[in-house]
Amino acid sequence: MSSCNGDCGSCSSDCKDRDLTLKPNEFSHIGKIYAVVSGKGGVGKSSVTCMLASAMQQRGKQTAVLDADVTGPSVPKMFGIHTRAEADAAGLLPVETSTGIRVMSINLLLETEDAPVVWRGPVISGAIQQFFTEVAWGDVDYMFVDMPPGTGDVPLTVFQSLKVDGIIVVTTPQDLVGLIVKKAVNMANMMHVPVVGIVENMSVFTCPDCGKQHHIFGESTAKAAAAQLGTEVLASLPIDPRTPALADKGAIELADTDALQPVVEKLLQA
């Protein structure tokens, strides 16, 4: 499975006829799993992941975040989690945020938060699989997987090992990002994972003094890219200095999630 390139037509194995996805911990009952991908770094994927989990939690759904960005974990800090994960007879226990979102990240297992994770791809992939199979998540309605940028080992592991119900692609209004988005969507299609839609982050900045809107990163290309890929732009998030400030304070759950409600509605209807 680790050598799979997603092209079943070129493979002599019969894996396409077998279920290779992992079973969760016996004390875990996980409903829907959605991976949040970006294709490249710096587009605010982790903050969108945390805000989606918060928005869904506010709707009365039990949510969880599996931080698959092992070498660059930021989810615990955004939620203000600084304790280490513990374990009992059921398995490794996720750490809960102030509103009850369940989180597992490599940073919750390290001696210090700033300790680097210097691991090769197969070790990282194994850790992510353990987060799913050895963590006692309990009853979870929606799990969001915060993916690292790119289309390498970790996305391949997640798409092959977890029953992913769909991906949510995060982008910004640049042409270059649009190209990278296409790579991420094409990988999902190759792995037969549905694309829920696109979230365009940092879409526009509204001047607090005059109210004029400025396209800091240029005019949006997301709708054109979405049309080419057969999907849609579900939400456009403005540049709001309050959001990164809340993330830095570990209070991302207080961020305004109104712009993400179309995404939440689509997930609830799926």
C-alpha positions in Angstrom: 0.0 0.0 0.0 2.9 2.4 0.8 4.1 2.2 -2.8 0.7 2.9 -4.4 0.6 5.7 -6.9 -3.2 5.7 -7.2 -3.2 4.4 -10.7 -5.0 1.0 -10.4 -4.7 0.3 -14.1 -1.0 0.0 -13.8 -1.0 -2.2 -10.8 -1.0 -6.0 -10.7 -2.4 -6.1 -7.1 -6.0 -6.8 -6.4 -6.1 -4.1 -3.7 -8.9 -2.2 -5.5 -11.2 -5.1 -4.6 -10.2 -5.0 -0.9 -10.9 -2.6 1.8 -7.5 -1.3 3.0 -8.8 1.4 5.3 -7.9 1.2 8.9 -10.4 0.5 11.7 -10.5 3.1 14.5 -9.8 2.4 18.1 -12.4 0.1 19.6 -13.6 2.9 21.9 -14.0 5.2 18.9 -17.1 5.7 16.8 -16.4 8.2 14.1 -19.0 9.5 11.7 -17.8 11.7 8.9 -14.1 12.4 8.1 -13.1 15.5 6.1 -9.6 16.3 5.1 -8.6 20.0 4.8 -6.0 20.4 2.2 -4.1 23.3 0.6 -1.6 22.0 -1.9 0.8 24.6 -0.6 1.7 26.3 2.7 0.8 29.7 3.9 -2.8 29.9 2.9 -4.3 29.5 6.4 -5.4 25.9 6.1 -4.9 25.1 9.8 -6.9 28.1 10.9 -9.7 27.1 8.5 -9.6 23.6 9.9 -9.9 24.9 13.5 -12.7 27.3 12.6 -14.7 24.6 10.7 -14.4 22.4 13.8 -15.6 25.2 16.0 -18.5 26.1 13.7 -19.6 22.5 13.7 -19.2 22.2 17.4 -21.4 25.3 17.8 -24.1 23.4 15.8 -24.2 20.8 18.6 -22.1 18.3 16.8 -19.2 16.5 18.5 -16.1 17.4 16.5 -12.5 16.3 16.5 -9.3 17.5 14.8 -6.6 15.0 13.8 -3.5 17.1 13.2 -1.7 15.3 10.3 0.8 18.1 9.8 3.3 16.2 11.9 6.4 18.3 11.1 4.6 21.7 11.4 1.8 21.2 14.0 -0.1 24.4 14.9 -3.5 23.1 15.9 -2.8 22.8 19.7 -1.5 26.4 19.9 -4.5 27.8 18.1 -6.8 26.1 20.6 -4.7 27.1 23.5 -3.7 23.5 24.4 -0.4 23.2 26.2 -0.8 20.0 28.1 0.4 16.6 27.1 -2.0 13.8 26.0 -2.5 11.0 28.5 -3.4 7.4 28.1 -5.5 4.8 30.0 -6.8 1.3 29.3 -8.8 2.5 26.4 -5.8 4.0 24.6 -4.3 7.4 24.0 -6.7 10.1 25.0 -7.3 13.2 22.9 -7.1 16.6 24.6 -10.3 18.6 24.7 -10.5 22.3 23.9 -12.5 24.8 26.0 -15.7 24.0 24.0 -15.1 20.2 23.9 -13.4 19.7 20.5 -11.2 16.6 20.7 -7.6 17.1 19.4 -4.7 14.8 18.7 -1.4 16.2 17.5 2.2 15.2 17.7 2.8 18.3 19.8 0.7 16.8 22.5 3.2 13.9 22.8 6.5 15.8 22.7 8.6 16.7 25.8 8.5 20.4 24.8 6.3 22.2 22.3 9.3 23.5 20.3 11.0 20.1 19.9 11.5 19.4 16.2 10.1 16.3 14.6 12.9 15.0 12.4 11.4 11.9 10.9 11.3 10.4 7.4 8.1 9.9 5.5 7.3 6.3 6.5 7.6 7.1 10.2 5.4 10.2 9.9 2.8 8.1 8.0 2.9 5.5 10.7 2.3 8.1 13.4 -0.8 9.4 11.6 -2.2 5.8 11.3 -1.6 5.4 15.1 -3.5 8.6 15.8 -6.5 7.0 14.1 -6.1 3.4 15.5 -4.7 4.0 19.0 -6.5 7.1 20.1 -9.7 6.6 22.0 -11.7 9.3 20.2 -15.1 8.3 21.7 -18.3 9.3 19.8 -17.4 11.8 17.1 -19.8 13.2 14.6 -17.3 15.0 12.4 -13.5 14.6 12.3 -11.4 17.2 10.4 -7.9 16.2 9.4 -5.5 19.1 9.1 -3.3 18.0 6.3 0.3 19.2 5.5 0.8 21.1 2.3 1.5 19.2 -0.9 0.6 15.8 -2.4 3.2 13.6 -0.8 3.4 10.8 1.7 0.9 12.1 4.3 -2.0 12.8 1.9 -1.4 9.5 0.3 -1.5 7.8 3.7 -4.7 9.6 4.8 -6.5 8.9 1.6 -5.6 5.2 1.6 -5.9 4.5 5.4 -8.9 6.5 6.5 -12.5 6.5 5.1 -12.3 10.1 4.0 -15.8 11.4 3.0 -14.4 14.4 1.2 -11.7 17.1 1.0 -12.1 20.8 1.5 -9.5 22.8 -0.4 -8.2 26.1 1.0 -6.8 28.6 -1.4 -5.9 32.3 -1.8 -6.7 34.6 -4.8 -3.3 34.1 -6.6 -2.9 32.4 -10.0 0.0 30.3 -8.6 -2.2 29.0 -5.8 -4.9 28.1 -8.4 -2.4 25.9 -10.1 -1.5 24.2 -6.8 -5.2 23.7 -6.0 -5.6 21.8 -9.2 -2.8 19.5 -8.2 -4.5 18.8 -4.8 -7.9 18.2 -6.5 -6.5 16.0 -9.1 -4.8 13.9 -6.5 -8.1 13.5 -4.7 -9.8 12.5 -7.9 -7.0 10.0 -8.5 -7.6 8.5 -5.0 -11.4 8.5 -5.6 -12.0 11.0 -2.7 -14.9 13.5 -3.3 -14.2 17.2 -3.4 -16.6 19.1 -1.1 -15.5 22.5 -2.4 -13.1 25.3 -2.2 -12.6 27.9 0.6 -10.9 31.0 -0.6 -9.0 32.6 2.3 -7.7 36.1 2.5 -10.0 37.1 -0.4 -10.4 40.8 0.3 -9.5 43.4 2.9 -12.0 46.0 4.0 -10.5 49.2 5.2 -11.8 49.9 8.7 -11.6 53.7 8.1 -13.2 54.2 4.7 -14.9 50.8 4.1 -13.2 50.4 0.7 -12.3 46.9 -0.3 -8.8 46.0 -1.4 -7.7 42.8 -3.1 -4.3 42.5 -1.4 -3.4 39.2 -3.3 -5.0 40.2 -6.6 -8.4 39.5 -8.1 -9.8 36.0 -7.2 -9.1 33.1 -9.6 -10.9 30.6 -7.4 -14.2 30.5 -9.2 -12.5 30.0 -12.6 -10.4 27.2 -11.1 -13.4 25.6 -9.5 -15.3 25.7 -12.7 -12.5 23.9 -14.5 -12.4 21.3 -11.8 -16.1 20.7 -11.6 -16.5 22.0 -8.1 -17.5 25.2 -6.4 -16.3 28.0 -4.1 -18.2 27.5 -0.9 -16.8 30.4 1.1 -14.6 33.5 0.7 -13.0 34.5 3.9 -11.8 38.2 4.2 -8.5 39.3 5.7 -9.4 39.9 9.3 -6.5 40.8 11.7 -8.6 39.6 14.6 -8.4 35.9 13.4 -4.6 35.5 13.5 -4.6 37.4 16.8 -7.0 35.0 18.3 -5.0 32.1 17.0 -1.9 33.4 18.6 -3.7 33.7 21.9 -5.0 30.2 21.7 -8.6 31.4 21.3 -9.4 30.5 17.7 -12.8 29.2 19.0 -13.8 32.8 19.4 -13.2 33.7 15.8 -16.1 34.7 13.6 -17.2 31.7 11.5 -20.1 33.3 9.7 -18.4 33.1 6.3 -17.9 29.4 6.8 -21.6 28.6 7.3 -22.1 27.5 3.6 -19.5 24.9 4.2 -21.1 23.8 7.4 -24.5 23.5 5.8 -23.1 21.4 2.9 -21.5 19.0 5.4 -24.6 18.7 7.5 -26.6 17.9 4.4 -24.2 15.3 3.1 
